[in-house]
Amino acid sequence: MSTESTMTGHKYGGVFNREHVARFAEGNKAEAVIPLENAGAMQPFVTAISDGIMQGLMPTIAALAGNNNNSGMVGDNEALRPLYVGTLIADERSLKELQRKMHVIELSENQRRGV
């Protein structure tokens, strides 16, 4: 009897809190092991999930912003399109991206006003 056939596999996923030996990537299918009590190890997955949520919401948010252009101050919907900043939690990269976008807006407003 091979060890492979007696080892527990996790092809259906789950949360495990007891130490054990297991098979992963059964049938050569990709799997990930995420230590739930290690925030640093979980961060790439948190980022991927929040990116997916924001990408799913962006068309709806952009449509809402485009439909609420009643101020008369901005002529095109592009200026009202929401900026995706990276994650729901503002990390350094996201804050720098926001700062760059704010600078572009400031330059555009200064040019419009003739400053």
C-alpha positions in Angstrom: 0.0 0.0 0.0 1.4 3.4 -1.0 1.7 6.2 1.5 0.0 8.4 -1.2 -3.3 6.6 -1.1 -3.6 6.7 2.7 -2.7 10.4 3.1 -5.5 12.9 3.6 -6.0 15.3 0.8 -7.7 18.7 0.9 -9.1 19.0 -2.7 -12.3 20.3 -1.2 -10.6 22.9 1.0 -11.4 23.6 4.6 -10.1 25.2 7.7 -7.8 23.0 9.8 -6.6 23.6 13.3 -4.9 20.3 14.2 -1.4 19.4 13.0 -1.4 16.6 10.4 0.3 15.4 7.3 -1.7 16.0 4.1 -1.5 15.9 0.3 -1.9 19.1 -1.6 -2.4 19.8 -5.3 -4.1 16.5 -5.9 -4.4 15.7 -9.6 -1.9 18.5 -10.2 -4.6 21.2 -9.4 -3.3 24.4 -7.9 -3.9 24.9 -4.2 -2.6 27.5 -1.6 -1.8 27.1 2.0 -2.6 30.3 4.0 -1.5 30.5 7.7 -4.6 32.3 9.1 -2.7 33.6 12.1 0.0 35.3 10.1 -1.3 38.7 8.7 1.8 39.1 6.5 1.3 35.8 4.8 -2.4 36.5 4.3 -1.9 40.0 2.8 -1.5 38.9 -0.9 -4.8 37.1 -0.6 -6.5 40.0 1.1 -5.2 42.3 -1.7 -6.4 39.9 -4.4 -9.9 39.6 -2.9 -10.2 43.4 -2.4 -9.0 44.0 -6.0 -11.6 41.6 -7.3 -14.3 43.2 -5.3 -13.3 46.7 -6.6 -13.1 45.5 -10.2 -16.6 44.1 -9.9 -17.9 47.3 -8.4 -16.2 49.8 -10.7 -18.7 49.6 -13.6 -21.5 50.3 -11.2 -19.7 53.1 -9.4 -18.6 54.7 -12.7 -22.2 54.5 -14.0 -23.5 56.2 -10.8 -20.9 58.9 -11.0 -21.7 59.5 -14.7 -25.4 59.8 -13.9 -24.9 62.3 -11.1 -23.1 64.9 -13.2 -25.5 67.8 -12.3 -23.0 70.3 -11.0 -22.2 71.7 -14.4 -18.6 72.3 -13.3 -17.2 69.2 -15.0 -18.0 68.6 -18.7 -17.1 65.0 -19.1 -17.8 61.8 -17.2 -14.1 60.7 -17.3 -13.4 63.3 -14.6 -16.1 61.9 -12.4 -15.0 58.3 -12.8 -13.9 56.9 -9.4 -10.3 56.2 -8.9 -9.4 52.7 -7.8 -6.6 53.2 -5.2 -5.4 49.6 -4.8 -6.9 48.1 -1.7 -9.7 48.9 0.7 -7.0 49.5 3.3 -4.8 52.5 2.2 -1.2 51.1 1.9 1.8 53.2 0.9 1.5 52.4 -2.8 -2.2 53.3 -2.8 -1.6 56.6 -1.1 1.2 57.5 -3.5 -1.2 56.7 -6.4 -3.8 58.9 -4.9 -1.4 61.7 -4.4 -0.3 61.5 -8.0 -3.9 61.6 -9.2 -4.6 64.6 -6.9 -1.6 66.4 -8.3 -2.9 65.8 -11.9 -6.3 67.2 -10.8 -4.7 70.2 -9.1 -2.7 71.0 -12.3 -5.8 70.6 -14.4 -7.8 72.9 -12.2 -5.0 75.5 -12.1 -4.8 75.5 -15.9 -8.6 75.8 -16.2 -8.5 78.9 -13.8 -5.5 80.4 -15.6 -3.3 80.2 -12.6 
